[in-house]
Amino acid sequence: MCAGALARVHRYDFVLVETNYTRLCYTKSILTVNGQFPGPVIHVHRGDTVFVNVINQGYYGVTLHWHGVKQPRNPWHDGPEYITQCPIAPGTNFTYEVQFTTEEGTLWWHAHSDWTRVTIHGAIVILPPEGTPYPFPEPDAEEVIVLSCWYKGNLRQLLAEELETGSDTPRSDAYTINGQPGDFCACSNDSTYHVTVDEGKTYLMRIVNAVLNADLFLSIAGHNFTVVGMDASYVKPFETSYIILSPGQTMDVLVMANQSPSYYYIAGRQYSSDRLNVVNYDHSNVSAILKYNGNYTLPSSPMFPSSTLPTYKDNVAALRFMDRIKSLANEEHPVNVPLNVRTRMYVTVSMGVFICPNSSCGGIYGDRMASSMNNFTWINPSTDILQAYYRNVSGVYDTSFPDFPSMYYNFTGDDLPTNISVPTKGRMVKVLNYNESIEIVFQGTNLLDAAEAHPMHLHGYGFYVVGSGLGDFDEVNDPKGYNLIDPPYVNTISVPKSGWAAIRFRANNPGVWFLHCHYDRHLTWGMDTVLIVKNGGSASTSVRPPPPYMPPCDNATSPLGHWLNFVHDEDANYAYRVI
């Protein structure tokens, strides 16, 4: 159905249903879309519109988010739970309208209710407008690669137990490529995913990191990648023996099948930016097999990329890769970096704790784990922020999120005092005027000796990453090194461990937009806030009216609702959950 000269309208039914899956020698029931893990791939051209009817046949409320899709003037269909809507209750449905405008490349969709995105996710392929070529040589074929994670146990129950005690959250038991852990995991050899290629041809791989809490290195034995896109935006092509993606990021790469016909491992492993003595992360090596067509002697084992796949703690490899990404910045795909910045924000992203009486909790020093932005920890309301903003409902949020930290110290230093690691709970949002230019510098900290990378994701926008570095941001000297010519244009940026990253964008999309770390453990602990962009001076620069039906909040149940009720003890200044 045409919605214009070239743009089309597509319709999908997404049925949320519990389905039995067997991985790592165990069978369990997981929530899926249409029984698939990962879920269906959405195919569109740039400028198309998609309607997705979500029918919830599961046991708890869920929302879906269209990661990286700007949804101009349409926050009602963006999806984060208690930010722009309440959950779609079991036995009900809700239809999302997803508008594709400037995005071109690969994005993805996922649940945005607690940790349900662990199995509720899928890729979005956004082709150029019909009749328009890629800005790189036409590939012979394309392949979607979704990186995800697997937990042996019931993740909702495991998470509930950890949140009750205030300790660290569950770690995955394996990673997966298109749903399969691969040859190096128990009971997985017979189901390892295969990518079949013909010698001499070139393949476009669309790669999504849907993992909950880990950056992943990825390499193919004997083959290089040519990176051509990231987060549905084209980049200057460059060749590399490995790539790294943070949760939420997507990447488009070309792979030439230019080796002797055989089997080659596509292998990935976690990049852990924690300190060296933190070893309780998922050490599994996920694998798929690049399999050449033709007649040849099969190898006793596929070649493994042992010389090109970085090790778990290789900070240098992670930083070196990200420094190479530059926007394509040509006539067909120009950049438009805001130069005259009106609003500057300096936002610390930190780990912290809430103090527990008598050190009775399971986190650091017997306290409850927390995280924060500018020392504020986000607590979800019982109704969504967008409804409260649009209908002028008071008491749901306040507009006091600060532009700068309340206290300055050596943010990335060692042995920082623990008395500055207790954040303030609340729902502080930042209000921006329409069309003003914004610069946000995210500053990682080493509070509690817990520095690590933070993939920060902004809904409703892409942004330019104009600079990044290690240590504390120097407001005098560091901006002198900004890249204002061809900075990467993305929707998720990994703030380096004990470092900073500076982004710029123009606030030209009115609405309520979530800003958060894309590690779900940090999001759960409160490393989130909301940007409210006010309307412009016309109907075309204002938030669209709400659809006739939005999921009600009065009977909403979160994915943890069967296990927990949420309790706040404001006097003790800590949050806890009880069964």
VEXDREN-2710 file (C-alpha; in Angstrom, 1 decimal):
% VEXDREN-2710
k/r/px/py/pz
1/MET/0.0/0.0/0.0
2/CYS/1.5/3.3/-1.0
3/ALA/1.9/6.2/1.4
4/GLY/3.5/8.5/-1.1
5/ALA/5.3/8.2/-4.4
6/LEU/7.8/5.6/-3.2
7/ALA/7.2/5.1/0.5
8/ARG/5.2/2.0/1.5
9/VAL/3.2/0.8/4.4
10/HIS/3.9/-2.6/5.9
11/ARG/2.0/-4.6/8.5
12/TYR/3.2/-7.2/10.9
13/ASP/1.6/-9.3/13.6
14/PHE/3.8/-10.0/16.6
15/VAL/2.3/-12.6/18.9
16/LEU/4.0/-12.7/22.3
17/VAL/3.9/-16.4/23.4
18/GLU/5.8/-18.7/25.7
19/THR/7.7/-21.3/23.7
20/ASN/10.0/-24.2/24.7
21/TYR/13.6/-23.9/23.6
22/THR/16.5/-26.2/24.4
23/ARG/20.0/-24.7/24.8
24/LEU/23.0/-25.9/26.8
25/CYS/21.4/-29.3/27.5
26/TYR/18.3/-27.8/29.2
27/THR/14.8/-27.1/28.0
28/LYS/12.9/-24.1/29.3
29/SER/10.0/-21.9/28.3
30/ILE/10.9/-18.4/27.0
31/LEU/8.8/-15.5/25.9
32/THR/9.1/-15.2/22.1
33/VAL/7.6/-13.3/19.2
34/ASN/5.7/-15.7/16.9
35/GLY/7.7/-18.6/18.5
36/GLN/11.0/-17.3/17.2
37/PHE/14.3/-16.6/18.9
38/PRO/15.6/-14.2/17.8
39/GLY/12.3/-12.7/16.5
40/PRO/11.2/-11.8/13.0
41/VAL/13.3/-9.4/10.8
42/ILE/11.4/-6.3/9.7
43/HIS/12.3/-5.3/6.1
44/VAL/11.6/-1.8/4.8
45/HIS/13.0/0.9/2.6
46/ARG/14.0/4.3/3.9
47/GLY/10.8/6.5/4.3
48/ASP/8.4/3.6/4.8
49/THR/6.0/3.2/7.7
50/VAL/5.3/0.0/9.6
51/PHE/2.4/-1.0/11.7
52/VAL/3.1/-3.8/14.2
53/ASN/0.2/-5.3/16.0
54/VAL/1.5/-6.7/19.3
55/ILE/-0.8/-9.4/20.7
56/ASN/0.3/-10.4/24.2
57/GLN/-0.4/-14.1/25.0
58/GLY/2.2/-14.2/27.7
59/TYR/1.9/-14.0/31.4
60/TYR/3.0/-10.4/32.1
61/GLY/2.9/-6.9/30.6
62/VAL/5.5/-6.0/27.9
63/THR/6.3/-3.0/25.7
64/LEU/8.4/-2.9/22.5
65/HIS/10.9/-0.3/21.4
66/TRP/12.1/0.5/17.9
67/HIS/15.8/1.1/18.7
68/GLY/17.3/3.9/16.7
69/VAL/14.1/4.9/14.9
70/LYS/13.6/8.6/15.5
71/GLN/9.7/8.5/15.4
72/PRO/9.4/12.2/14.6
73/ARG/6.7/13.9/16.8
74/ASN/5.5/10.4/17.7
75/PRO/6.8/9.4/21.1
76/TRP/3.5/7.5/21.8
77/HIS/4.9/4.6/19.8
78/ASP/8.5/4.7/21.0
79/GLY/7.8/2.0/23.7
80/PRO/9.9/2.3/26.9
81/GLU/7.9/1.1/29.9
82/TYR/6.6/3.9/32.2
83/ILE/8.4/6.5/30.0
84/THR/6.1/6.7/27.0
85/GLN/3.5/4.1/27.8
86/CYS/2.4/1.4/30.2
87/PRO/2.8/-2.3/29.5
88/ILE/0.6/-4.2/27.1
89/ALA/-1.3/-6.4/29.6
90/PRO/-1.7/-10.2/29.0
91/GLY/-4.7/-10.9/26.8
92/THR/-4.6/-7.5/25.1
93/ASN/-3.0/-6.0/22.1
94/PHE/-1.5/-2.7/21.0
95/THR/-0.5/-1.5/17.5
96/TYR/2.7/0.5/17.0
97/GLU/3.2/2.9/14.2
98/VAL/6.9/3.0/13.3
99/GLN/8.0/5.8/11.0
100/PHE/11.3/5.5/9.1
101/THR/12.6/8.8/7.9
102/THR/16.4/9.4/7.6
103/GLU/17.5/5.9/8.9
104/GLU/19.3/3.7/6.3
105/GLY/21.1/0.5/7.2
106/THR/20.5/-1.8/10.1
107/LEU/18.6/-1.2/13.4
108/TRP/16.6/-3.5/15.7
109/TRP/13.6/-3.8/17.8
110/HIS/13.3/-5.2/21.4
111/ALA/11.2/-5.4/24.5
112/HIS/11.6/-2.4/26.8
113/SER/10.2/-3.9/30.1
114/ASP/12.8/-4.8/32.6
115/TRP/14.9/-7.7/31.1
116/THR/12.4/-9.2/28.7
117/ARG/14.4/-8.1/25.7
118/VAL/16.7/-11.1/26.5
119/THR/14.5/-13.1/24.1
120/ILE/12.2/-10.5/22.7
121/HIS/14.2/-8.8/19.9
122/GLY/14.9/-8.9/16.2
123/ALA/16.7/-7.0/13.4
124/ILE/15.3/-4.2/11.2
125/VAL/16.8/-4.0/7.7
126/ILE/16.3/-0.5/6.1
127/LEU/17.2/-0.5/2.4
128/PRO/17.9/2.7/0.5
129/PRO/14.9/4.2/-1.4
130/GLU/13.9/2.1/-4.3
131/GLY/16.2/2.7/-7.3
132/THR/19.0/4.2/-5.1
133/PRO/22.2/2.2/-4.7
134/TYR/24.3/1.6/-1.7
135/PRO/27.3/4.0/-1.3
136/PHE/29.6/1.0/-1.5
137/PRO/29.9/-1.8/-4.1
138/GLU/26.7/-3.8/-4.4
139/PRO/27.1/-7.0/-2.3
140/ASP/26.2/-10.4/-3.8
141/ALA/24.0/-11.3/-0.9
142/GLU/23.2/-10.2/2.7
143/GLU/23.1/-11.9/6.0
144/VAL/21.6/-10.8/9.3
145/ILE/23.6/-11.7/12.4
146/VAL/22.0/-11.2/15.8
147/LEU/24.2/-11.5/18.9
148/SER/22.3/-12.4/22.1
149/CYS/22.8/-14.2/25.4
150/TRP/21.3/-17.2/27.2
151/TYR/20.6/-18.0/30.8
152/LYS/20.1/-21.5/31.9
153/GLY/17.7/-20.6/34.7
154/ASN/14.5/-18.6/34.9
155/LEU/15.9/-15.1/34.4
156/ARG/13.0/-13.3/36.0
157/GLN/13.3/-15.4/39.2
158/LEU/17.1/-15.1/39.3
159/LEU/16.8/-11.3/38.8
160/ALA/14.1/-11.0/41.4
161/GLU/16.3/-12.8/44.0
162/GLU/19.3/-10.6/43.3
163/LEU/17.3/-7.4/43.4
164/GLU/15.7/-8.5/46.7
165/THR/19.2/-8.8/48.3
166/GLY/20.6/-5.8/46.5
167/SER/23.6/-7.8/45.1
168/ASP/24.9/-8.0/41.6
169/THR/22.5/-9.1/38.8
170/PRO/22.7/-12.5/37.1
171/ARG/25.4/-13.2/34.5
172/SER/24.6/-15.1/31.3
173/ASP/25.7/-18.7/30.7
174/ALA/26.4/-18.3/27.0
175/TYR/26.2/-15.9/24.1
176/THR/24.4/-16.8/20.9
177/ILE/24.6/-16.1/17.1
178/ASN/21.2/-16.1/15.6
179/GLY/19.9/-18.1/18.6
180/GLN/22.7/-20.7/18.8
181/PRO/25.7/-20.8/21.2
182/GLY/27.9/-22.7/18.8
183/ASP/30.5/-25.5/18.9
184/PHE/32.3/-24.5/22.2
185/CYS/29.2/-24.8/24.4
186/ALA/27.6/-27.9/25.8
187/CYS/25.0/-29.7/23.6
188/SER/25.4/-27.1/20.8
189/ASN/27.5/-28.7/18.1
190/ASP/24.6/-30.0/16.1
191/SER/22.8/-26.7/16.0
192/THR/25.7/-24.2/15.3
193/TYR/24.6/-21.5/12.9
194/HIS/26.1/-21.7/9.4
195/VAL/26.7/-18.8/6.9
196/THR/27.0/-20.3/3.4
197/VAL/29.1/-18.4/0.9
198/ASP/30.5/-18.8/-2.7
199/GLU/34.2/-18.3/-3.3
200/GLY/34.9/-14.8/-4.8
201/LYS/31.6/-13.2/-3.8
202/THR/31.0/-10.3/-1.3
203/TYR/28.5/-10.4/1.5
204/LEU/26.9/-7.6/3.5
205/MET/26.5/-8.7/7.1
206/ARG/24.1/-6.8/9.2
207/ILE/25.1/-7.3/12.8
208/VAL/23.1/-6.5/15.9
209/ASN/24.3/-6.6/19.6
210/ALA/21.1/-7.7/21.4
211/VAL/23.1/-8.9/24.5
212/LEU/21.8/-7.6/27.8
213/ASN/25.0/-6.6/29.6
214/ALA/28.1/-7.1/27.5
215/ASP/30.1/-5.6/24.7
216/LEU/31.3/-8.3/22.2
217/PHE/34.4/-8.7/20.1
218/LEU/33.7/-10.5/16.8
219/SER/36.1/-11.9/14.2
220/ILE/36.2/-14.4/11.3
221/ALA/39.1/-16.7/10.9
222/GLY/41.1/-15.8/7.8
223/HIS/38.8/-13.0/6.7
224/ASN/38.6/-9.3/7.3
225/PHE/35.6/-7.0/7.7
226/THR/35.1/-3.8/5.8
227/VAL/32.9/-1.6/8.0
228/VAL/30.5/0.5/6.0
229/GLY/27.7/1.5/8.4
230/MET/26.8/1.8/12.1
231/ASP/23.4/2.5/13.8
232/ALA/21.7/2.9/10.3
233/SER/24.2/5.6/9.2
234/TYR/27.0/5.1/6.7
235/VAL/30.6/5.5/7.6
236/LYS/33.9/5.9/5.7
237/PRO/34.8/2.3/4.8
238/PHE/37.7/0.8/6.6
239/GLU/39.1/-2.7/6.8
240/THR/39.6/-4.5/10.1
241/SER/40.3/-8.0/11.4
242/TYR/37.8/-7.6/14.3
243/ILE/34.9/-5.5/15.3
244/ILE/33.3/-4.6/18.7
245/LEU/29.7/-3.7/19.4
246/SER/28.2/-2.5/22.7
247/PRO/24.6/-3.5/23.6
248/GLY/22.2/-1.6/21.4
249/GLN/24.7/-1.0/18.6
250/THR/24.4/-2.3/15.0
251/MET/27.0/-2.5/12.3
252/ASP/27.0/-3.1/8.6
253/VAL/30.2/-4.9/7.3
254/LEU/31.3/-6.4/4.0
255/VAL/33.0/-9.8/4.0
256/MET/34.8/-11.1/0.9
257/ALA/34.8/-14.9/0.5
258/ASN/38.4/-14.8/-0.7
259/GLN/39.9/-17.7/1.1
260/SER/40.3/-21.4/0.1
261/PRO/37.0/-23.2/0.3
262/SER/36.6/-24.6/3.8
263/TYR/35.0/-24.0/7.1
264/TYR/35.9/-20.9/9.2
265/TYR/34.7/-19.9/12.6
266/ILE/32.9/-16.7/13.1
267/ALA/33.7/-16.2/16.8
268/GLY/32.8/-13.7/19.5
269/ARG/33.7/-13.1/23.1
270/GLN/32.9/-10.6/25.8
271/TYR/34.9/-7.4/26.2
272/SER/34.9/-6.9/30.0
273/SER/35.9/-3.3/30.9
274/ASP/35.8/-4.1/34.6
275/ARG/39.0/-4.0/36.6
276/LEU/41.3/-7.0/36.1
277/ASN/40.4/-8.8/39.2
278/VAL/36.7/-9.0/38.2
279/VAL/36.3/-12.4/36.6
280/ASN/32.6/-13.3/37.2
281/TYR/31.6/-12.6/33.7
282/ASP/30.5/-14.9/30.9
283/HIS/33.7/-16.5/29.5
284/SER/32.0/-18.5/26.7
285/ASN/33.2/-18.2/23.1
286/VAL/30.1/-18.0/20.9
287/SER/30.6/-19.3/17.4
288/ALA/29.1/-19.8/14.0
289/ILE/30.6/-21.3/10.9
290/LEU/31.4/-19.5/7.6
291/LYS/30.9/-22.4/5.2
292/TYR/32.1/-22.3/1.5
293/ASN/30.0/-24.0/-1.2
294/GLY/31.8/-26.5/-3.4
295/ASN/33.7/-29.8/-3.4
296/TYR/36.6/-29.9/-1.0
297/THR/38.0/-32.0/1.8
298/LEU/36.3/-31.0/5.0
299/PRO/38.7/-29.9/7.8
300/SER/38.9/-31.8/11.0
301/SER/37.8/-28.6/12.7
302/PRO/37.1/-25.1/11.3
303/MET/39.9/-22.5/11.6
304/PHE/39.5/-20.3/14.8
305/PRO/40.5/-16.6/14.7
306/SER/42.9/-17.0/17.5
307/SER/45.3/-14.3/16.2
308/THR/42.6/-11.7/15.5
309/LEU/39.9/-12.0/18.2
310/PRO/40.9/-9.7/21.1
311/THR/41.0/-11.1/24.6
312/TYR/38.4/-10.3/27.3
313/LYS/40.2/-7.3/28.9
314/ASP/41.8/-5.7/25.8
315/ASN/40.9/-2.1/26.4
316/VAL/43.3/-0.9/23.7
317/ALA/41.6/-3.0/21.0
318/ALA/38.2/-1.6/22.0
319/LEU/39.4/2.0/22.0
320/ARG/41.4/1.7/18.8
321/PHE/38.4/0.3/16.9
322/MET/36.0/3.1/18.0
323/ASP/38.5/5.7/17.0
324/ARG/38.4/4.6/13.4
325/ILE/34.7/5.3/12.9
326/LYS/34.0/8.4/10.9
327/SER/30.8/9.5/9.1
328/LEU/30.7/9.1/5.3
329/ALA/30.2/12.8/5.0
330/ASN/29.7/13.2/1.3
331/GLU/27.1/15.0/-0.9
332/GLU/24.5/12.3/-0.7
333/HIS/25.1/11.7/3.0
334/PRO/26.1/15.0/4.6
335/VAL/26.8/15.8/8.2
336/ASN/25.2/18.7/10.0
337/VAL/27.0/19.0/13.3
338/PRO/25.6/21.8/15.5
339/LEU/28.4/24.4/15.9
340/ASN/26.8/27.1/18.0
341/VAL/25.8/25.1/21.1
342/ARG/23.2/26.7/23.3
343/THR/22.9/24.1/26.1
344/ARG/25.9/22.3/27.5
345/MET/25.5/19.4/29.9
346/TYR/28.2/17.5/31.8
347/VAL/26.8/14.3/33.1
348/THR/28.6/11.8/35.3
349/VAL/27.6/8.1/34.8
350/SER/28.5/6.2/38.0
351/MET/28.0/3.2/40.1
352/GLY/26.9/3.6/43.6
353/VAL/25.1/2.1/46.6
354/PHE/22.1/2.7/48.8
355/ILE/23.0/2.2/52.5
356/CYS/21.4/-0.8/54.1
357/PRO/21.0/-1.1/57.9
358/ASN/23.7/-3.1/59.5
359/SER/25.3/-3.9/56.1
360/SER/22.4/-6.3/55.5
361/CYS/22.3/-6.3/51.7
362/GLY/24.3/-8.3/49.2
363/GLY/26.1/-5.5/47.3
364/ILE/29.4/-3.7/47.9
365/TYR/30.2/-3.2/51.6
366/GLY/26.9/-4.9/52.4
367/ASP/24.8/-2.2/50.8
368/ARG/22.4/-2.2/47.8
369/MET/23.8/-1.8/44.3
370/ALA/22.7/1.4/42.5
371/SER/23.8/3.5/39.5
372/SER/23.2/7.1/38.6
373/MET/23.5/10.1/36.3
374/ASN/24.8/13.3/38.0
375/ASN/24.1/11.4/41.2
376/PHE/20.4/10.9/40.5
377/THR/19.0/7.4/40.4
378/TRP/15.8/7.0/38.3
379/ILE/12.8/5.4/39.8
380/ASN/9.9/4.5/37.5
381/PRO/6.5/6.1/38.2
382/SER/3.2/4.3/38.3
383/THR/2.0/6.1/35.2
384/ASP/4.1/7.0/32.2
385/ILE/6.0/10.3/31.9
386/LEU/4.6/11.1/28.4
387/GLN/1.0/11.0/29.6
388/ALA/1.8/13.2/32.6
389/TYR/3.6/15.7/30.4
390/TYR/1.0/15.8/27.6
391/ARG/-1.9/16.1/30.0
392/ASN/-0.2/18.4/32.5
393/VAL/-0.5/15.9/35.4
394/SER/1.5/17.1/38.4
395/GLY/3.5/15.1/40.8
396/VAL/4.8/12.4/38.4
397/TYR/8.2/14.0/37.6
398/ASP/10.1/17.2/38.3
399/THR/12.3/19.2/36.0
400/SER/15.3/19.5/38.2
401/PHE/17.8/17.2/36.5
402/PRO/21.0/19.2/36.7
403/ASP/23.2/20.2/33.8
404/PHE/26.3/19.6/35.9
405/PRO/27.4/17.5/38.8
406/SER/26.7/18.9/42.2
407/MET/30.2/18.0/43.3
408/TYR/33.5/18.0/41.4
409/TYR/36.4/15.7/42.3
410/ASN/38.9/13.5/40.4
411/PHE/36.1/11.4/38.8
412/THR/38.4/8.8/37.5
413/GLY/40.9/8.7/40.4
414/ASP/41.6/5.8/42.7
415/ASP/40.4/5.3/46.3
416/LEU/37.6/7.8/46.0
417/PRO/35.6/8.3/49.2
418/THR/32.6/6.1/49.6
419/ASN/30.5/8.9/51.1
420/ILE/30.0/10.4/47.7
421/SER/28.7/7.1/46.2
422/VAL/25.1/7.3/47.6
423/PRO/22.8/8.9/44.9
424/THR/19.5/10.6/45.3
425/LYS/16.4/8.7/44.1
426/GLY/13.8/10.5/42.0
427/ARG/12.3/11.2/38.6
428/MET/14.3/14.3/37.5
429/VAL/14.0/15.2/33.8
430/LYS/15.7/17.7/31.6
431/VAL/13.5/20.1/29.6
432/LEU/14.8/21.4/26.3
433/ASN/13.4/24.1/24.0
434/TYR/12.5/23.1/20.5
435/ASN/15.4/23.3/18.0
436/GLU/18.1/24.3/20.5
437/SER/21.5/22.8/20.0
438/ILE/22.8/20.5/22.7
439/GLU/26.1/19.2/23.8
440/ILE/26.3/16.4/26.4
441/VAL/29.6/15.2/27.8
442/PHE/29.2/11.9/29.5
443/GLN/31.9/11.4/32.2
444/GLY/32.6/7.9/33.5
445/THR/33.6/7.7/37.2
446/ASN/35.6/5.3/39.3
447/LEU/33.3/5.4/42.3
448/LEU/33.6/2.2/44.4
449/ASP/36.5/1.2/42.2
450/ALA/33.8/0.2/39.7
451/ALA/34.8/2.0/36.5
452/GLU/33.6/0.4/33.3
453/ALA/32.3/1.3/29.9
454/HIS/28.7/2.6/29.6
455/PRO/26.8/2.4/26.3
456/MET/24.5/5.4/26.5
457/HIS/21.5/5.4/24.3
458/LEU/19.1/8.3/23.4
459/HIS/15.7/7.6/22.1
460/GLY/14.1/9.8/19.4
461/TYR/17.5/11.0/18.1
462/GLY/20.7/10.3/16.4
463/PHE/23.7/12.3/17.6
464/TYR/27.2/13.2/16.6
465/VAL/30.1/11.9/18.7
466/VAL/32.4/14.8/18.5
467/GLY/35.0/13.6/20.9
468/SER/36.1/11.1/23.5
469/GLY/39.0/10.4/25.7
470/LEU/40.4/8.9/28.9
471/GLY/40.5/10.5/32.3
472/ASP/38.5/13.6/33.4
473/PHE/37.1/15.9/30.7
474/ASP/39.1/19.1/30.3
475/GLU/36.6/21.8/29.3
476/VAL/39.4/24.0/28.0
477/ASN/41.6/21.7/26.1
478/ASP/39.6/18.7/25.1
479/PRO/37.1/20.6/22.9
480/LYS/40.1/21.8/20.8
481/GLY/40.4/18.2/19.5
482/TYR/36.7/17.8/18.6
483/ASN/35.9/16.3/15.2
484/LEU/33.3/18.6/13.7
485/ILE/34.0/17.5/10.1
486/ASP/33.0/13.8/9.9
487/PRO/32.1/12.5/13.4
488/PRO/30.1/9.3/13.7
489/TYR/26.4/9.7/13.7
490/VAL/24.9/7.1/16.0
491/ASN/22.2/6.4/18.6
492/THR/24.3/4.6/21.2
493/ILE/27.8/5.5/22.2
494/SER/30.1/3.5/24.6
495/VAL/31.6/5.9/27.1
496/PRO/35.1/4.6/27.7
497/LYS/36.1/3.1/31.0
498/SER/37.4/6.0/33.2
499/GLY/36.8/8.3/30.3
500/TRP/34.4/10.6/28.6
501/ALA/32.4/11.0/25.4
502/ALA/30.9/14.2/24.0
503/ILE/27.8/14.2/21.7
504/ARG/25.9/17.0/19.9
505/PHE/22.5/17.1/18.4
506/ARG/19.7/19.5/17.7
507/ALA/16.5/19.2/19.7
508/ASN/14.2/19.1/16.7
509/ASN/12.0/16.2/17.7
510/PRO/9.4/17.3/20.3
511/GLY/8.3/14.7/22.8
512/VAL/9.4/12.6/25.8
513/TRP/12.6/10.7/25.1
514/PHE/14.5/8.2/27.3
515/LEU/18.2/8.5/27.9
516/HIS/19.9/5.6/29.6
517/CYS/22.7/3.1/29.8
518/HIS/22.0/0.1/27.6
519/TYR/23.5/-2.4/30.1
520/ASP/20.2/-3.6/31.5
521/ARG/21.8/-4.1/35.0
522/HIS/22.7/-0.4/35.0
523/LEU/19.3/0.6/33.7
524/THR/17.6/-1.5/36.4
525/TRP/19.8/0.2/39.0
526/GLY/18.8/3.7/37.8
527/MET/21.3/5.0/35.2
528/ASP/18.6/6.7/33.3
529/THR/16.8/10.0/32.9
530/VAL/14.3/11.7/30.4
531/LEU/14.7/14.5/28.0
532/ILE/11.5/16.5/27.3
533/VAL/11.7/18.5/24.1
534/LYS/9.1/21.2/24.0
535/ASN/6.9/21.9/21.0
536/GLY/7.8/24.4/18.3
537/GLY/5.6/27.1/17.2
538/SER/3.4/25.1/14.7
539/ALA/1.5/21.9/14.4
540/SER/4.3/20.4/12.3
541/THR/6.8/21.1/15.1
542/SER/4.6/19.7/17.9
543/VAL/3.9/16.3/19.4
544/ARG/1.2/14.5/17.5
545/PRO/-2.0/13.8/19.5
546/PRO/-2.1/10.4/21.2
547/PRO/-3.6/7.5/19.4
548/PRO/-7.2/6.5/20.3
549/TYR/-6.0/3.7/22.5
550/MET/-2.9/3.5/24.8
551/PRO/-2.4/0.6/27.2
552/PRO/-3.9/1.6/30.6
553/CYS/-1.6/1.9/33.6
554/ASP/-4.2/0.9/36.3
555/ASN/-3.8/-2.9/35.6
556/ALA/-0.2/-2.9/34.3
557/THR/2.1/-5.7/35.4
558/SER/5.8/-5.6/34.9
559/PRO/7.8/-8.8/33.9
560/LEU/8.8/-9.1/37.6
561/GLY/5.3/-8.6/38.8
562/HIS/4.7/-12.3/39.7
563/TRP/7.8/-12.3/41.9
564/LEU/8.0/-8.9/43.5
565/ASN/6.3/-5.8/44.7
566/PHE/8.3/-2.6/44.7
567/VAL/8.9/-0.9/48.0
568/HIS/10.6/2.3/48.9
569/ASP/11.9/3.3/52.3
570/GLU/12.5/7.0/51.8
571/ASP/13.7/7.5/55.4
572/ALA/16.5/4.9/55.1
573/ASN/17.3/6.3/51.6
574/TYR/17.4/2.9/49.9
575/ALA/15.1/0.9/47.7
576/TYR/14.4/-2.7/48.1
577/ARG/12.1/-5.4/46.7
578/VAL/10.2/-8.1/48.5
579/ILE/8.4/-11.2/47.3
END
